[in-house]
Amino acid sequence: HDIPCVAFRMEKFIATVMGDRRRFVRFVQQQNFDIIHLHKPRALRFALQSLSPELKKPVLVAQRGNCYPVDEYSRDLLNDPRIKAVVCVAEEVKRITIEGGVTPEKVHAIYGGVHPEEFVPNIDPLPVKRELGIPDSAPVVGIVAKFDGK
């Protein structure tokens, strides 16, 4: 069945956030989720501040995707008893997370995966080059990444 895509504002403006927290709680209750995977610290904080401390369902799973040391605030969020697992994107991130004071039993490394058959390395690049106005003979290098101040 279909799961709707619903946005919740997580800004610091108390009136806005309080309304969206209530809406989030209703949404979670109505959907009867088994698991909520929280990908970013802001989403983790928002969920923990919105949902009951006695929460049994849904299970909350946090994600950690960088190698920065775990600060005290993040450690406390990740050690919240409502967070049943912390998924790290690599063993090194897992190690740093545990060294930062997060309960080791809840920290797991799960590498992302891409099915190699989904990519066709010998695709004809000329139609795309022409669409983008790049000369047929020009070499092209592509990068899929997020560039930010981190």
DSSP file with accessible surface (Angstrom, degrees, kcal/mol):
  #  RESIDUE AA STRUCTURE BP1 BP2  ACC     N-H-->O    O-->H-N    N-H-->O    O-->H-N    TCO  KAPPA ALPHA  PHI   PSI    X-CA   Y-CA   Z-CA
    1    1 A H              0   0  210      0, 0.0     2,-0.2     0, 0.0     0, 0.0   0.000 360.0 360.0 360.0 163.8    0.0    0.0    0.0
    2    2 A D        -     0   0  160      1,-0.0     0, 0.0     0, 0.0     0, 0.0  -0.552 360.0-155.5 -83.1 141.3    1.0    3.6   -0.5
    3    3 A I        -     0   0  104     -2,-0.2    28,-0.0     0, 0.0    -1,-0.0  -0.970  24.6-126.0-111.7 123.7    2.6    5.7    2.3
    4    4 A P        -     0   0   67      0, 0.0     2,-0.7     0, 0.0     0, 0.0  -0.300  13.4-123.7 -68.2 153.9    2.1    9.4    1.9
    5    5 A C        +     0   0  138      2,-0.0     2,-0.4     0, 0.0     0, 0.0  -0.895  37.2 177.3 -96.6 116.5    5.0   11.8    1.8
    6    6 A V        -     0   0   52     -2,-0.7     2,-0.3     2,-0.0    21,-0.0  -0.984  17.9-144.6-126.2 131.2    4.3   14.4    4.5
    7    7 A A        -     0   0   84     -2,-0.4     2,-0.4     2,-0.0    -2,-0.0  -0.743  10.5-166.7 -97.2 143.2    6.7   17.2    5.5
    8    8 A F        -     0   0   33     -2,-0.3     2,-0.3    15,-0.0     9,-0.1  -0.998  20.5-128.4-128.4 131.1    7.2   18.5    9.0
    9    9 A R        -     0   0  128     -2,-0.4    11,-0.1     7,-0.2    12,-0.0  -0.622  22.5-178.5 -79.6 134.2    9.0   21.8    9.8
   10   10 A M        +     0   0   57     -2,-0.3    -1,-0.1    10,-0.1     7,-0.1   0.052  31.8 135.1-121.6  23.0   11.7   21.4   12.4
   11   11 A E        -     0   0   73      1,-0.1     6,-0.1     2,-0.1    -2,-0.0  -0.072  67.9-108.8 -64.6 176.8   12.9   25.0   12.7
   12   12 A K  S    S+     0   0  183      4,-0.1     2,-0.8     5,-0.1    -1,-0.1   0.483  81.9 115.6 -88.4  -2.5   13.6   26.5   16.0
   13   13 A F     >  -     0   0  145      1,-0.2     4,-2.7     2,-0.1     3,-0.3  -0.569  60.3-149.8 -72.8 110.4   10.5   28.8   15.9
   14   14 A I  H  > S+     0   0  117     -2,-0.8     4,-2.7     1,-0.2     5,-0.2   0.855  89.5  50.6 -56.4 -43.4    8.6   27.4   18.8
   15   15 A A  H  > S+     0   0   84      1,-0.2     4,-1.6     2,-0.2    -1,-0.2   0.927 115.3  44.0 -64.1 -41.4    5.0   28.1   17.6
   16   16 A T  H  > S+     0   0   42     -3,-0.3     4,-2.0     2,-0.2    -2,-0.2   0.950 116.2  45.9 -66.5 -49.1    5.8   26.5   14.2
   17   17 A V  H  X S+     0   0    6     -4,-2.7     4,-2.9     1,-0.2     5,-0.2   0.906 108.4  55.5 -65.6 -40.6    7.5   23.5   15.6
   18   18 A M  H  X S+     0   0   69     -4,-2.7     4,-2.0    -5,-0.3    -1,-0.2   0.924 109.2  47.5 -60.7 -42.8    4.9   22.8   18.3
   19   19 A G  H  X S+     0   0   25     -4,-1.6     4,-2.1    -5,-0.2    -1,-0.2   0.922 114.5  46.3 -63.1 -42.1    2.2   22.6   15.7
   20   20 A D  H  X S+     0   0    3     -4,-2.0     4,-2.7     2,-0.2    -2,-0.2   0.839 108.2  56.7 -72.8 -29.9    4.3   20.3   13.5
   21   21 A R  H  X S+     0   0   48     -4,-2.9     4,-2.5     2,-0.2    -1,-0.2   0.945 109.3  45.8 -63.3 -45.5    5.2   18.1   16.5
   22   22 A R  H  X S+     0   0  142     -4,-2.0     4,-2.3    -5,-0.2    -2,-0.2   0.922 113.8  49.2 -62.6 -42.6    1.6   17.5   17.3
   23   23 A R  H  X S+     0   0   87     -4,-2.1     4,-2.5     2,-0.2    -2,-0.2   0.904 110.4  51.6 -62.9 -39.1    0.9   16.8   13.6
   24   24 A F  H  X S+     0   0   20     -4,-2.7     4,-2.9     2,-0.2     5,-0.2   0.933 108.6  50.1 -63.6 -45.5    3.9   14.4   13.5
   25   25 A V  H  X S+     0   0   36     -4,-2.5     4,-2.5     1,-0.2     5,-0.2   0.938 112.4  47.1 -60.1 -46.4    2.6   12.5   16.6
   26   26 A R  H  X S+     0   0  119     -4,-2.3     4,-2.8     2,-0.2    -1,-0.2   0.924 111.9  51.2 -60.2 -43.4   -0.9   12.2   15.0
   27   27 A F  H  X S+     0   0   31     -4,-2.5     4,-2.5     2,-0.2     5,-0.2   0.940 110.4  48.0 -60.2 -47.0    0.7   11.1   11.7
   28   28 A V  H  X>S+     0   0    8     -4,-2.9     4,-1.4     1,-0.2     5,-0.8   0.927 113.7  47.7 -61.4 -43.1    2.8    8.4   13.4
   29   29 A Q  H  <5S+     0   0  136     -4,-2.5    -1,-0.2    -5,-0.2    -2,-0.2   0.920 113.2  47.7 -64.7 -42.4   -0.2    7.1   15.3
   30   30 A Q  H  <5S+     0   0  141     -4,-2.8    -2,-0.2     1,-0.2    -1,-0.2   0.881 113.5  46.5 -67.8 -37.5   -2.4    7.0   12.2
   31   31 A Q  H  <5S-     0   0   60     -4,-2.5    -1,-0.2    -5,-0.2    -2,-0.2   0.697  91.7-147.6 -80.3 -20.9    0.1    5.2   10.1
   32   32 A N  T  <5 -     0   0  106     -4,-1.4    -3,-0.1    -5,-0.2    -4,-0.1   0.914  25.0-168.5  54.9  47.3    1.0    2.6   12.7
   33   33 A F      < -     0   0   42     -5,-0.8    -1,-0.1     1,-0.1     3,-0.1  -0.316  24.1-155.2 -63.8 149.6    4.6    2.4   11.6
   34   34 A D  S    S+     0   0  108      1,-0.3    25,-3.2    24,-0.2     2,-0.4   0.795  80.3  18.0 -89.0 -37.1    6.8   -0.4   12.9
   35   35 A I  E     -a   59   0A 104     23,-0.3     2,-0.5    22,-0.1    -1,-0.3  -0.997  57.1-163.3-137.9 141.9   10.1    1.5   12.4
   36   36 A I  E     -a   60   0A  25     23,-2.8    25,-2.7    -2,-0.4     2,-0.7  -0.992  14.0-155.5-123.5 120.5   11.1    5.1   11.8
   37   37 A H  E     -a   61   0A  77     -2,-0.5     2,-0.7    23,-0.2    25,-0.2  -0.872   6.7-156.8 -98.5 115.6   14.6    5.5   10.4
   38   38 A L  E     -a   62   0A  13     23,-3.5    25,-1.6    -2,-0.7     6,-0.1  -0.828  11.7-177.6 -99.6 111.9   15.9    9.0   11.3
   39   39 A H        +     0   0  105     -2,-0.7    -1,-0.1    23,-0.2    26,-0.1   0.721  61.3  41.3 -85.5 -24.0   18.6   10.0    8.9
   40   40 A K  S  > S-     0   0  116      1,-0.1     4,-2.4    24,-0.1     3,-0.3  -0.925  78.6-118.4-128.7 152.3   19.7   13.4   10.3
   41   41 A P  H  > S+     0   0   81      0, 0.0     4,-2.9     0, 0.0     5,-0.2   0.870 114.6  55.3 -56.0 -37.3   20.4   14.8   13.8
   42   42 A R  H  > S+     0   0  131      1,-0.2     4,-2.6     2,-0.2     5,-0.2   0.924 109.5  46.2 -63.9 -41.1   17.6   17.4   13.4
   43   43 A A  H  > S+     0   0   21     -3,-0.3     4,-2.7     2,-0.2     5,-0.2   0.906 112.0  52.0 -67.6 -38.2   15.1   14.7   12.5
   44   44 A L  H  X S+     0   0    9     -4,-2.4     4,-2.6     2,-0.2     5,-0.2   0.956 112.2  44.9 -61.2 -49.3   16.3   12.6   15.5
   45   45 A R  H  X S+     0   0   59     -4,-2.9     4,-2.5     1,-0.2     5,-0.2   0.933 113.1  51.3 -61.1 -45.6   16.0   15.5   17.9
   46   46 A F  H  X S+     0   0    8     -4,-2.6     4,-1.4    -5,-0.2    -1,-0.2   0.932 112.1  45.9 -58.9 -47.2   12.5   16.4   16.4
   47   47 A A  H  X S+     0   0    1     -4,-2.7     4,-2.8     1,-0.2     3,-0.3   0.934 113.8  48.0 -64.4 -44.8   11.2   12.8   16.8
   48   48 A L  H  < S+     0   0   10     -4,-2.6    -1,-0.2     1,-0.2    -2,-0.2   0.873 113.6  47.3 -66.1 -35.6   12.6   12.4   20.4
   49   49 A Q  H  < S+     0   0   96     -4,-2.5    -1,-0.2    -5,-0.2    -2,-0.2   0.743 118.4  42.6 -76.0 -21.2   11.1   15.8   21.5
   50   50 A S  H  < S+     0   0   19     -4,-1.4     2,-0.2    -3,-0.3    -2,-0.2   0.832 102.6  70.2 -92.2 -38.5    7.8   14.9   19.9
   51   51 A L  S  < S-     0   0   13     -4,-2.8     4,-0.0    -5,-0.2   -26,-0.0  -0.544  91.3 -91.6 -91.4 153.2    7.2   11.3   20.8
   52   52 A S    >   -     0   0   56     -2,-0.2     3,-1.8     1,-0.1    -1,-0.1  -0.198  24.2-129.7 -60.2 141.2    6.4   10.0   24.3
   53   53 A P  T 3  S+     0   0   92      0, 0.0    -1,-0.1     0, 0.0    -2,-0.0   0.746 110.8  58.0 -62.5 -20.5    9.3    8.9   26.5
   54   54 A E  T 3  S+     0   0  134     28,-0.0    -2,-0.1     2,-0.0    -3,-0.0   0.271  78.1 149.5 -92.0  11.8    7.4    5.6   27.0
   55   55 A L    <   +     0   0   27     -3,-1.8    -4,-0.0     1,-0.2     0, 0.0  -0.176  15.9 164.5 -52.2 126.5    7.3    4.9   23.3
   56   56 A K        +     0   0  172      1,-0.5    -1,-0.2     3,-0.1    -2,-0.0   0.643  56.0  65.1-109.6 -34.9    7.3    1.2   22.5
   57   57 A K  S    S+     0   0   97      1,-0.1    -1,-0.5     2,-0.1     2,-0.1  -0.992  83.7  39.3-142.6 137.0    6.2    1.4   18.8
   58   58 A P  S    S-     0   0    6      0, 0.0     2,-0.3     0, 0.0   -23,-0.3   0.539  84.6-130.6 -76.2 161.6    7.4    2.4   16.4
   59   59 A V  E     -a   35   0A  51    -25,-3.2   -23,-2.8    -2,-0.1     2,-0.5  -0.623  20.4-138.5 -76.0 133.8   11.0    1.4   16.9
   60   60 A L  E     -ab  36  83A   0     22,-1.1    24,-2.4    -2,-0.3    25,-0.9  -0.854  18.8-172.4 -99.7 131.1   13.3    4.4   16.3
   61   61 A V  E     -ab  37  85A  21    -25,-2.7   -23,-3.5    -2,-0.5     2,-0.2  -0.989   8.0-155.7-123.3 125.8   16.5    3.8   14.3
   62   62 A A  E     -ab  38  86A   1     23,-2.5    25,-3.3    -2,-0.4     2,-0.4  -0.665   5.6-143.8 -98.6 157.7   19.1    6.6   14.0
   63   63 A Q  E     - b   0  87A  57    -25,-1.6     2,-0.4    -2,-0.2    25,-0.2  -0.949   9.4-168.0-121.7 142.9   21.7    6.9   11.3
   64   64 A R  E     + b   0  88A  25     23,-3.0    25,-1.5    -2,-0.4   -24,-0.1  -0.989  13.3 166.5-130.2 121.7   25.3    8.2   11.6
   65   65 A G        +     0   0   48     -2,-0.4     2,-0.3    23,-0.2    -1,-0.1   0.258  49.7  67.0-123.5  14.2   27.1    8.9    8.4
   66   66 A N        -     0   0   51      2,-0.1    24,-0.1    27,-0.1    23,-0.1  -0.896  69.6-127.7-136.0 166.6   30.2   10.9    9.2
   67   67 A C        +     0   0   71     -2,-0.3     3,-0.1    29,-0.1    -1,-0.0   0.184  63.1 126.3 -97.9  14.9   33.5   10.5   11.0
   68   68 A Y  S    S-     0   0   98      1,-0.1    -2,-0.1     3,-0.0     3,-0.1  -0.469  72.1 -96.4 -68.9 146.9   33.2   13.5   13.3
   69   69 A P        -     0   0  107      0, 0.0     2,-0.6     0, 0.0    -1,-0.1  -0.262  43.0-104.6 -58.6 150.4   33.6   12.7   17.0
   70   70 A V        -     0   0   16     26,-0.4     2,-0.1    -3,-0.1    -3,-0.0  -0.689  36.5-145.4 -80.1 120.2   30.4   12.3   18.9
   71   71 A D     >  -     0   0   88     -2,-0.6     4,-2.7     1,-0.1     5,-0.2  -0.341  27.1-102.0 -80.6 169.7   29.6   15.3   21.0
   72   72 A E  H  > S+     0   0  135      1,-0.2     4,-2.3     2,-0.2     5,-0.2   0.892 120.7  50.9 -59.7 -43.1   27.9   15.1   24.4
   73   73 A Y  H  > S+     0   0  109      1,-0.2     4,-2.1     2,-0.2    -1,-0.2   0.944 113.0  44.9 -62.2 -47.5   24.5   16.2   23.0
   74   74 A S  H  > S+     0   0   31      1,-0.2     4,-3.0     2,-0.2     5,-0.2   0.897 110.5  55.2 -64.6 -39.8   24.6   13.7   20.2
   75   75 A R  H  X S+     0   0   78     -4,-2.7     4,-1.9     1,-0.2    -1,-0.2   0.939 108.5  48.3 -57.9 -45.6   25.7   11.0   22.5
   76   76 A D  H  < S+     0   0   84     -4,-2.3     4,-0.4     2,-0.2    -2,-0.2   0.908 112.5  48.5 -63.7 -40.5   22.8   11.6   24.8
   77   77 A L  H >< S+     0   0   23     -4,-2.1     3,-1.2     1,-0.2    -2,-0.2   0.947 113.2  46.6 -62.9 -47.6   20.3   11.6   21.9
   78   78 A L  H 3< S+     0   0   10     -4,-3.0    -1,-0.2     1,-0.3    -2,-0.2   0.785 111.2  52.5 -69.1 -25.6   21.7    8.3   20.5
   79   79 A N  T 3< S+     0   0   44     -4,-1.9    -1,-0.3    -5,-0.2    -2,-0.2   0.480  77.8 125.1 -88.1  -1.9   21.7    6.7   23.9
   80   80 A D  S X  S-     0   0   32     -3,-1.2     3,-1.9    -4,-0.4    -3,-0.0  -0.324  70.6-126.0 -55.4 134.4   18.0    7.6   24.5
   81   81 A P  T 3  S+     0   0   99      0, 0.0    -1,-0.2     0, 0.0    -3,-0.0   0.743 107.7  65.0 -60.6 -19.8   16.3    4.3   25.3
   82   82 A R  T 3  S+     0   0   27    -23,-0.1   -22,-1.1     1,-0.1     2,-0.8   0.750  84.5  82.6 -73.6 -22.1   13.7    5.0   22.5
   83   83 A I  E <   +b   60   0A   1     -3,-1.9   -22,-0.2    -6,-0.2     3,-0.1  -0.756  58.5 178.7 -83.2 110.9   16.6    4.7   19.9
   84   84 A K  E     +     0   0A 112    -24,-2.4     2,-0.3    -2,-0.8   -23,-0.2   0.686  63.2  13.3 -88.9 -21.4   16.9    0.9   19.5
   85   85 A A  E     -b   61   0A  19    -25,-0.9   -23,-2.5     2,-0.0     2,-0.5  -0.990  55.5-149.9-154.2 148.8   19.7    1.0   16.9
   86   86 A V  E     -bc  62 107A   0     20,-3.2    22,-2.9    -2,-0.3     2,-0.6  -0.987  19.7-153.8-120.0 115.3   22.3    3.3   15.4
   87   87 A V  E     -bc  63 108A  20    -25,-3.3   -23,-3.0    -2,-0.5     2,-0.4  -0.823   9.5-165.0 -93.2 121.9   23.1    2.5   11.8
   88   88 A C  E     -bc  64 109A   0     20,-3.6    22,-2.8    -2,-0.6   -23,-0.2  -0.840  21.8-135.8-105.8 147.0   26.6    3.7   10.8
   89   89 A V  S    S+     0   0   53    -25,-1.5    23,-0.3    -2,-0.4     2,-0.3   0.531  84.6  12.4 -82.0  -4.4   27.6    3.8    7.1
   90   90 A A  S  > S-     0   0   23     21,-0.1     4,-2.2    18,-0.1     5,-0.1  -0.981  77.6-106.3-163.3 159.7   31.0    2.2    7.7
   91   91 A E  H  > S+     0   0  101     -2,-0.3     4,-2.7     1,-0.2     5,-0.2   0.859 118.9  55.9 -60.0 -36.5   33.0    0.3   10.4
   92   92 A E  H  > S+     0   0   89      2,-0.2     4,-2.4     1,-0.2    -1,-0.2   0.912 107.5  48.1 -64.7 -40.3   35.1    3.5   11.0
   93   93 A V  H  > S+     0   0    4      2,-0.2     4,-2.5     1,-0.2    -2,-0.2   0.918 111.2  51.9 -65.6 -39.4   32.0    5.5   11.7
   94   94 A K  H  X S+     0   0   55     -4,-2.2     4,-2.6     2,-0.2     5,-0.2   0.938 109.4  49.5 -60.1 -47.5   30.8    2.7   14.1
   95   95 A R  H  X S+     0   0  100     -4,-2.7     4,-2.9     1,-0.2     5,-0.2   0.942 112.7  46.3 -58.8 -47.1   34.2    2.7   15.9
   96   96 A I  H  X S+     0   0   21     -4,-2.4     4,-1.6     1,-0.2   -26,-0.4   0.890 111.4  52.9 -64.2 -38.5   34.1    6.5   16.4
   97   97 A T  H  <>S+     0   0    0     -4,-2.5     5,-1.7     2,-0.2    -1,-0.2   0.931 112.2  43.8 -64.3 -45.2   30.4    6.3   17.5
   98   98 A I  H ><5S+     0   0   54     -4,-2.6     3,-2.1     1,-0.2    -2,-0.2   0.929 111.8  52.9 -66.8 -43.4   31.2    3.7   20.2
   99   99 A E  H 3<5S+     0   0  135     -4,-2.9    -1,-0.2     1,-0.3    -2,-0.2   0.811 101.9  62.6 -60.4 -27.4   34.3    5.6   21.3
  100  100 A G  T 3<5S-     0   0   21     -4,-1.6    -1,-0.3    -5,-0.2    -2,-0.2   0.439 128.1 -95.5 -78.6  -1.8   32.1    8.6   21.6
  101  101 A G  T < 5S+     0   0   39     -3,-2.1     2,-0.3     1,-0.3    -3,-0.2   0.575  74.0 144.4 103.7  10.0   30.1    6.9   24.3
  102  102 A V      < -     0   0    1     -5,-1.7    -1,-0.3     1,-0.1     5,-0.1  -0.660  66.5 -92.1 -83.4 138.1   27.2    5.4   22.4
  103  103 A T    >   -     0   0   55     -2,-0.3     3,-1.6     1,-0.2     4,-0.5  -0.252  35.1-143.8 -50.6 115.7   26.0    2.0   23.8
  104  104 A P  G >  S+     0   0   64      0, 0.0     3,-1.3     0, 0.0    -1,-0.2   0.825  92.6  63.8 -57.9 -33.7   28.0   -0.5   21.7
  105  105 A E  G 3  S+     0   0  148      1,-0.3    -2,-0.1   -20,-0.0    -3,-0.0   0.738 104.8  46.3 -65.7 -21.3   25.2   -3.1   21.5
  106  106 A K  G <  S+     0   0   23     -3,-1.6   -20,-3.2   -21,-0.1     2,-0.5   0.510  92.7  94.1 -98.7  -2.4   23.0   -0.7   19.6
  107  107 A V  E <   +c   86   0A   2     -3,-1.3     2,-0.4    -4,-0.5   -20,-0.2  -0.782  49.9 171.8 -98.2 127.2   25.6    0.4   17.0
  108  108 A H  E     -c   87   0A  85    -22,-2.9   -20,-3.6    -2,-0.5     2,-0.6  -0.990  28.3-136.5-135.6 140.3   25.8   -1.4   13.7
  109  109 A A  E     +c   88   0A  24     -2,-0.4     2,-0.4   -22,-0.2   -20,-0.2  -0.860  26.0 173.4 -95.5 124.4   27.7   -0.8   10.5
  110  110 A I        -     0   0  102    -22,-2.8     2,-0.2    -2,-0.6    -2,-0.0  -0.950  20.6-146.1-131.9 111.9   25.6   -1.3    7.4
  111  111 A Y        -     0   0  144     -2,-0.4   -21,-0.1     1,-0.1   -22,-0.1  -0.542  20.4-115.8 -76.9 142.3   27.2   -0.4    4.1
  112  112 A G        -     0   0   78    -23,-0.3     2,-0.4    -2,-0.2    -1,-0.1  -0.365  34.4-152.7 -69.2 155.6   25.0    1.0    1.3
  113  113 A G        -     0   0   74     -2,-0.1     2,-0.4     2,-0.0    -1,-0.0  -0.985  16.4-166.4-137.3 147.5   24.7   -1.1   -1.7
  114  114 A V        -     0   0   98     -2,-0.4     3,-0.0     0, 0.0    -2,-0.0  -0.999  28.9-122.5-130.4 132.3   24.1   -0.6   -5.4
  115  115 A H    >   -     0   0  111     -2,-0.4     3,-2.1     1,-0.2     4,-0.3  -0.628  17.2-146.8 -74.8 118.8   23.3   -3.4   -7.8
  116  116 A P  G >  S+     0   0   95      0, 0.0     3,-1.6     0, 0.0    -1,-0.2   0.815  94.5  66.0 -59.2 -28.5   26.0   -3.3  -10.5
  117  117 A E  G 3  S+     0   0  140      1,-0.3    -2,-0.0     3,-0.1     0, 0.0   0.688  88.0  69.4 -67.8 -15.7   23.5   -4.5  -13.1
  118  118 A E  G <  S+     0   0  145     -3,-2.1     2,-0.4     2,-0.0    -1,-0.3   0.618  92.1  70.4 -76.1 -11.5   21.6   -1.2  -12.7
  119  119 A F    <   -     0   0  131     -3,-1.6     0, 0.0    -4,-0.3     0, 0.0  -0.899  65.2-158.5-112.0 137.0   24.5    0.7  -14.3
  120  120 A V    >   -     0   0   99     -2,-0.4     3,-1.2     1,-0.1    -3,-0.1  -0.893   6.4-173.6-113.6 100.6   25.4    0.5  -18.0
  121  121 A P  T 3  S+     0   0  117      0, 0.0    -1,-0.1     0, 0.0    -2,-0.0   0.747  80.5  55.1 -69.5 -20.7   29.0    1.6  -18.4
  122  122 A N  T 3  S+     0   0  151      2,-0.1     2,-0.0     3,-0.0    -2,-0.0   0.061  74.8 141.5-102.5  28.4   29.0    1.5  -22.2
  123  123 A I    <   -     0   0  125     -3,-1.2     0, 0.0     1,-0.1     0, 0.0  -0.352  63.5-102.0 -68.8 147.6   26.0    3.8  -22.7
  124  124 A D        -     0   0   95      1,-0.2     4,-0.4    -2,-0.0    -1,-0.1  -0.599  33.2-167.8 -72.8 115.4   26.3    6.3  -25.6
  125  125 A P     >  +     0   0   68      0, 0.0     4,-2.6     0, 0.0     3,-0.2   0.641  65.7  87.9 -80.7 -12.6   27.2    9.7  -24.1
  126  126 A L  H  > S+     0   0   47      1,-0.2     4,-2.9     2,-0.2     5,-0.3   0.891  83.2  52.5 -61.2 -43.0   26.5   11.7  -27.2
  127  127 A P  H  > S+     0   0   74      0, 0.0     4,-2.2     0, 0.0    -1,-0.2   0.928 113.9  44.2 -60.4 -39.3   22.8   12.4  -26.7
  128  128 A V  H  > S+     0   0   83     -4,-0.4     4,-2.1    -3,-0.2    -2,-0.2   0.927 113.1  50.9 -70.0 -43.4   23.5   13.8  -23.2
  129  129 A K  H  X>S+     0   0   26     -4,-2.6     5,-3.1     1,-0.2     4,-0.5   0.938 112.3  47.1 -58.8 -43.2   26.5   15.8  -24.3
  130  130 A R  H ><5S+     0   0  145     -4,-2.9     3,-1.0     1,-0.2    -1,-0.2   0.910 109.6  53.1 -67.0 -40.0   24.5   17.4  -27.1
  131  131 A E  H 3<5S+     0   0  165     -4,-2.2    -1,-0.2    -5,-0.3    -2,-0.2   0.884 114.2  43.0 -61.6 -35.8   21.5   18.1  -24.8
  132  132 A L  H 3<5S-     0   0  115     -4,-2.1    -1,-0.3    -5,-0.1    -2,-0.2   0.438 116.1-113.8 -90.9  -1.0   23.9   19.9  -22.4
  133  133 A G  T <<5 +     0   0   65     -3,-1.0    -3,-0.2    -4,-0.5    -4,-0.1   0.777  65.6 146.9  76.1  26.4   25.8   21.7  -25.2
  134  134 A I      < -     0   0   52     -5,-3.1    -1,-0.3    -6,-0.2    -2,-0.1  -0.810  55.6-106.6 -97.0 131.8   29.1   19.8  -24.6
  135  135 A P    >   -     0   0   85      0, 0.0     3,-1.5     0, 0.0    -1,-0.1  -0.253  26.6-120.0 -56.1 143.7   31.2   19.2  -27.7
  136  136 A D  T 3  S+     0   0   70      1,-0.3    -7,-0.1    -7,-0.0    -6,-0.0   0.833 112.0  47.0 -54.7 -36.7   31.1   15.5  -28.8
  137  137 A S  T 3  S+     0   0  116      2,-0.1    -1,-0.3     0, 0.0    -3,-0.0   0.550  86.5 111.0 -87.5  -4.7   34.9   15.1  -28.4
  138  138 A A    <   -     0   0   25     -3,-1.5     2,-0.2     1,-0.1    -4,-0.0  -0.481  69.7-123.8 -74.4 133.8   35.1   16.8  -24.9
  139  139 A P        -     0   0  123      0, 0.0     2,-0.4     0, 0.0    -1,-0.1  -0.506  26.9-158.1 -72.2 145.8   36.0   14.5  -22.0
  140  140 A V        -     0   0   88     -2,-0.2     2,-0.5    -6,-0.0   -11,-0.0  -0.992   9.9-167.1-129.1 133.3   33.4   14.6  -19.2
  141  141 A V        -     0   0  132     -2,-0.4     2,-0.4     2,-0.0     0, 0.0  -0.983  11.6-159.6-118.2 130.1   34.0   13.7  -15.6
  142  142 A G        -     0   0   70     -2,-0.5     2,-0.4     2,-0.0    -2,-0.0  -0.872   7.6-171.4-112.9 143.5   30.9   13.2  -13.4
  143  143 A I        -     0   0  124     -2,-0.4     2,-0.7     2,-0.1    -2,-0.0  -0.999  10.2-161.5-131.7 131.0   30.8   13.3   -9.6
  144  144 A V        +     0   0  155     -2,-0.4     2,-0.3     2,-0.1    -2,-0.0  -0.947  47.9 110.5-110.3 107.6   27.8   12.4   -7.5
  145  145 A A        -     0   0   65     -2,-0.7     2,-0.6     2,-0.0    -2,-0.1  -0.982  65.8-107.6-164.2 169.8   28.3   13.9   -4.1
  146  146 A K        -     0   0  144     -2,-0.3     2,-0.6     2,-0.0    -2,-0.1  -0.964  29.5-158.4-111.5 121.4   27.3   16.5   -1.6
  147  147 A F        +     0   0  166     -2,-0.6     2,-0.3     2,-0.0    -2,-0.0  -0.885  31.3 137.2-101.7 119.9   29.7   19.4   -1.3
  148  148 A D        -     0   0   72     -2,-0.6    -2,-0.0     0, 0.0     0, 0.0  -0.918  66.8 -81.0-150.1-179.5   29.4   21.4    1.9
  149  149 A G              0   0   90     -2,-0.3    -2,-0.0     1,-0.3     0, 0.0   0.534 360.0 360.0 -67.2  -7.4   31.5   23.0    4.6
  150  150 A K              0   0  132      0, 0.0    -1,-0.3     0, 0.0    -3,-0.0   0.740 360.0 360.0 -66.0 360.0   32.1   19.7    6.5
